[in-house]
C-alpha cells in the first residue's frame, strides 16, 4: 500500500508540473501533499482511519523523516529560490512555540525559510518547508486559507 501511495504522490506532482493553469497546478500539488500527510499518519498510527485531531502538530510534521533533507533540498532548490521571491509579505504564517506569553506569534515561517535558504542551511530549509506545508494544509482543510 505504501508503494502505491508513493506512486500516486509522484503522479499528482507530475500532473501539477504539466498544468498550465495556476489553480489546477495548485490543486494537483495540494492533493500530492495531502496524500503524503496521510501516508505519514498511516505509518505513525498503523491505522489509516484513525482520527489524528488529538495529536500534537509537532508529531504531524515528522513526515520529514521519510525523506533525505539534503537530497530533497538539492532537488527543489531552483524552484524554491524562484518561489521564495514571490511569497506574499502581507500575511505571515507562524509556527507556535511552547511557553510563549499571550499575544506572541511564534516562529515566522516565510521569514525564517528565506533566511535559512540564504544561509544554505539545507536541513533547516526542509524542516521549515515541511512545517509551512503542514500549516497551509491545515488552513486549507479547515477553511482558513484560500487559493
DAUR-V282732 format. One line per field, one symbol per residue. phi: phi as a letter, one per 30 degrees, with the letter a starting at -180 (. if undefined). A space follows every 10 residues. Layout:
phi=???
This chain:
phi=.eddddddee dddddddddc deddddddde dedddedddd edddchadcd dcedcddddd ddeeddbced ddeddceddd eddddcedcd bdcccecdid ddidcjdddd dddddddddh deddeddddd ddddddeddd dcicbce
